[in-house]
Amino acid sequence: METVLNKFDDILIKAGGYSNKKSLIDDALRALLRARPLLKQDMAIELYKVHEISLSRAAEISGLDIENFKEALIEKGVRIQVADIPVEEINEEVEKILEAI
């Protein structure tokens, strides 16, 4: 049995509030994230955990600065990812920078 809630998206689109279902869902998600800011932080942490976004992008999405986002990661038990760059390569880059100074 269909209820009004099952038809809610169609009703809002037909009423002219939205041009399609995607714009309705996008707006609903934006409203949800505004109403529950911690969801943004949780979403950013999850995206960071699965390597979808960088630390700085995750901090930006969460609305925190990088240091506070790192603290949020620690509180959630999430390991902060460190680039896997060989020491030799880092030393070479440091030497180039020092020579340029």
C-alpha positions in Angstrom: 0.0 0.0 0.0 1.5 3.3 -1.1 1.4 6.2 1.4 1.8 9.9 0.8 5.5 9.5 2.0 6.1 7.0 -0.7 4.9 9.6 -3.3 6.5 12.6 -1.6 9.2 13.1 -4.2 6.8 12.9 -7.1 4.5 15.3 -5.3 7.3 17.9 -4.8 8.4 17.6 -8.4 4.9 18.0 -9.8 4.2 20.9 -7.5 7.1 22.7 -9.2 9.5 22.8 -6.3 12.1 20.7 -8.1 12.8 20.0 -11.7 13.7 16.3 -11.1 14.4 13.7 -8.4 18.2 14.4 -8.4 17.7 18.1 -7.5 15.2 17.1 -4.8 17.7 14.7 -3.3 20.6 17.1 -3.5 18.6 19.8 -1.7 17.4 17.3 0.9 21.0 16.2 1.6 22.2 19.8 1.8 19.5 20.6 4.3 20.3 17.4 6.4 24.0 18.4 6.5 23.1 21.9 7.6 20.8 20.6 10.3 23.3 18.0 11.5 26.9 19.3 11.1 28.5 16.3 12.7 27.3 14.2 9.8 29.6 16.3 7.6 32.5 15.4 9.8 31.5 11.7 9.8 31.1 11.7 6.0 34.6 13.4 5.6 36.1 10.8 7.9 34.6 7.9 6.0 35.8 9.4 2.6 39.3 9.9 4.1 39.3 6.3 5.5 38.6 4.8 2.1 41.3 7.0 0.4 38.7 8.9 -1.7 39.9 12.3 -0.5 43.0 13.9 1.0 43.4 15.0 4.6 43.1 18.7 3.7 40.0 18.1 1.6 38.4 16.0 4.4 39.1 18.8 6.9 37.6 21.3 4.5 34.4 19.2 4.0 34.1 18.7 7.8 34.4 22.5 8.4 37.5 21.9 10.7 41.1 23.1 10.3 43.6 20.3 9.6 44.8 20.0 13.2 41.3 19.7 14.6 40.4 17.2 11.9 43.4 15.1 12.9 42.1 15.2 16.5 38.7 14.0 15.2 40.4 11.2 13.3 42.3 10.1 16.5 39.0 10.3 18.5 37.4 7.9 16.0 40.4 5.6 16.0 41.3 6.4 12.4 44.9 6.1 11.4 46.3 9.2 9.8 47.8 8.3 6.4 51.4 9.2 5.6 52.7 9.3 2.1 54.8 6.3 1.2 57.8 8.2 -0.2 61.3 6.7 0.0 63.7 8.5 2.4 66.2 8.9 -0.5 63.7 10.8 -2.6 62.8 13.1 0.3 66.5 13.8 0.9 67.0 14.7 -2.7 64.1 17.1 -2.7 65.3 18.7 0.5 68.8 19.2 -1.1 67.2 20.8 -4.2 65.3 23.2 -2.0 68.3 24.1 0.1 70.4 24.7 -3.0 67.7 27.0 -4.4 67.8 29.2 -1.2 
